[in-house]
Amino acid sequence: MDNVLVLVRHGQSEWNRLNLFTGWRDPDLTEQGVREAHRAGRLLKAQKTRFDLAYTSVLRRAQRTLDIILDEIGQTGLETMRDARLNERDYGQLAGLNKDDARKRWGEDKVLLWRRSYDIAPPGGESLKDTAARVLPYYKSRIWPDVKMGKNVIVAAHGNSLRALIMYIEELTARQIVERELPTGAPFVYRLTENGQVAERRELVA
């Protein structure tokens, strides 16, 4: 594949497995998460994908996912940009809490609102809109220029930072994007026009 943008959410983390709100906390991958990252790499290798540049967050679950993918495709040492603007949404006071415990504390309706609304943030944290406000300027100033030049680029990041990107790239509404589920370790492959619009979109599955 040539001239593609690949977005991949990190593999399952230790806190995903424990049903905890993670945000900017920094747990590692589980064994399942490692397997998911290897699978993502094999799927990209089967497509004969070669990258010119990689982007990731400053959190190790995303960085380790990227490292495993690059090892699978034989591109260890690829130039990689790490930036906190690609970090997961900051969950504020929810971070580190079990999701069931959070529902008991604040009520199921309130927690659902924080999780599934576009512009309502949890206490001390970010909404998806807030996340987009840091992710999209970074995409427009750093990532998109590389893609526009014809480079193959991979972004390994997080459920909500990637939702912000996908909302912009696919021109989705706020309702559409909060309903979009992003599986851990599943590469989404985009070909974009010179104006940044989607010419082709594929999810690679085993």
VENKA-V853621 format. One record per residue. N is the residue number from 1. RES is the residue in one small letter. SS is DSSP state (a for helix, b for strand, c for the rest). Layout:
# VENKA-V853621
n=N res=RES ss=SS
n=N res=RES ss=SS
This chain:
# VENKA-V853621
n=1 res=m ss=c
n=2 res=d ss=c
n=3 res=n ss=c
n=4 res=v ss=c
n=5 res=l ss=b
n=6 res=v ss=b
n=7 res=l ss=b
n=8 res=v ss=b
n=9 res=r ss=b
n=10 res=h ss=c
n=11 res=g ss=c
n=12 res=q ss=c
n=13 res=s ss=b
n=14 res=e ss=a
n=15 res=w ss=a
n=16 res=n ss=a
n=17 res=r ss=a
n=18 res=l ss=c
n=19 res=n ss=c
n=20 res=l ss=b
n=21 res=f ss=c
n=22 res=t ss=c
n=23 res=g ss=c
n=24 res=w ss=c
n=25 res=r ss=c
n=26 res=d ss=c
n=27 res=p ss=c
n=28 res=d ss=c
n=29 res=l ss=b
n=30 res=t ss=c
n=31 res=e ss=a
n=32 res=q ss=a
n=33 res=g ss=a
n=34 res=v ss=a
n=35 res=r ss=a
n=36 res=e ss=a
n=37 res=a ss=a
n=38 res=h ss=a
n=39 res=r ss=a
n=40 res=a ss=a
n=41 res=g ss=a
n=42 res=r ss=a
n=43 res=l ss=a
n=44 res=l ss=a
n=45 res=k ss=a
n=46 res=a ss=a
n=47 res=q ss=c
n=48 res=k ss=c
n=49 res=t ss=c
n=50 res=r ss=c
n=51 res=f ss=c
n=52 res=d ss=c
n=53 res=l ss=b
n=54 res=a ss=b
n=55 res=y ss=b
n=56 res=t ss=b
n=57 res=s ss=c
n=58 res=v ss=c
n=59 res=l ss=c
n=60 res=r ss=a
n=61 res=r ss=a
n=62 res=a ss=a
n=63 res=q ss=a
n=64 res=r ss=a
n=65 res=t ss=a
n=66 res=l ss=a
n=67 res=d ss=a
n=68 res=i ss=a
n=69 res=i ss=a
n=70 res=l ss=a
n=71 res=d ss=a
n=72 res=e ss=a
n=73 res=i ss=c
n=74 res=g ss=c
n=75 res=q ss=c
n=76 res=t ss=c
n=77 res=g ss=c
n=78 res=l ss=c
n=79 res=e ss=c
n=80 res=t ss=b
n=81 res=m ss=b
n=82 res=r ss=b
n=83 res=d ss=c
n=84 res=a ss=a
n=85 res=r ss=a
n=86 res=l ss=a
n=87 res=n ss=c
n=88 res=e ss=c
n=89 res=r ss=c
n=90 res=d ss=c
n=91 res=y ss=c
n=92 res=g ss=a
n=93 res=q ss=a
n=94 res=l ss=a
n=95 res=a ss=c
n=96 res=g ss=c
n=97 res=l ss=c
n=98 res=n ss=b
n=99 res=k ss=a
n=100 res=d ss=a
n=101 res=d ss=a
n=102 res=a ss=a
n=103 res=r ss=a
n=104 res=k ss=a
n=105 res=r ss=a
n=106 res=w ss=a
n=107 res=g ss=c
n=108 res=e ss=a
n=109 res=d ss=a
n=110 res=k ss=a
n=111 res=v ss=a
n=112 res=l ss=a
n=113 res=l ss=a
n=114 res=w ss=a
n=115 res=r ss=a
n=116 res=r ss=a
n=117 res=s ss=c
n=118 res=y ss=c
n=119 res=d ss=c
n=120 res=i ss=c
n=121 res=a ss=c
n=122 res=p ss=c
n=123 res=p ss=c
n=124 res=g ss=c
n=125 res=g ss=c
n=126 res=e ss=c
n=127 res=s ss=c
n=128 res=l ss=a
n=129 res=k ss=a
n=130 res=d ss=a
n=131 res=t ss=a
n=132 res=a ss=a
n=133 res=a ss=a
n=134 res=r ss=a
n=135 res=v ss=a
n=136 res=l ss=a
n=137 res=p ss=a
n=138 res=y ss=a
n=139 res=y ss=a
n=140 res=k ss=a
n=141 res=s ss=a
n=142 res=r ss=a
n=143 res=i ss=a
n=144 res=w ss=a
n=145 res=p ss=a
n=146 res=d ss=a
n=147 res=v ss=a
n=148 res=k ss=a
n=149 res=m ss=c
n=150 res=g ss=c
n=151 res=k ss=c
n=152 res=n ss=c
n=153 res=v ss=b
n=154 res=i ss=b
n=155 res=v ss=b
n=156 res=a ss=b
n=157 res=a ss=b
n=158 res=h ss=c
n=159 res=g ss=a
n=160 res=n ss=a
n=161 res=s ss=a
n=162 res=l ss=a
n=163 res=r ss=a
n=164 res=a ss=a
n=165 res=l ss=a
n=166 res=i ss=a
n=167 res=m ss=a
n=168 res=y ss=a
n=169 res=i ss=a
n=170 res=e ss=c
n=171 res=e ss=c
n=172 res=l ss=c
n=173 res=t ss=c
n=174 res=a ss=a
n=175 res=r ss=a
n=176 res=q ss=a
n=177 res=i ss=a
n=178 res=v ss=a
n=179 res=e ss=c
n=180 res=r ss=c
n=181 res=e ss=c
n=182 res=l ss=c
n=183 res=p ss=c
n=184 res=t ss=c
n=185 res=g ss=c
n=186 res=a ss=c
n=187 res=p ss=b
n=188 res=f ss=b
n=189 res=v ss=b
n=190 res=y ss=b
n=191 res=r ss=b
n=192 res=l ss=b
n=193 res=t ss=c
n=194 res=e ss=c
n=195 res=n ss=c
n=196 res=g ss=c
n=197 res=q ss=c
n=198 res=v ss=b
n=199 res=a ss=b
n=200 res=e ss=b
n=201 res=r ss=b
n=202 res=r ss=b
n=203 res=e ss=b
n=204 res=l ss=c
n=205 res=v ss=c
n=206 res=a ss=c
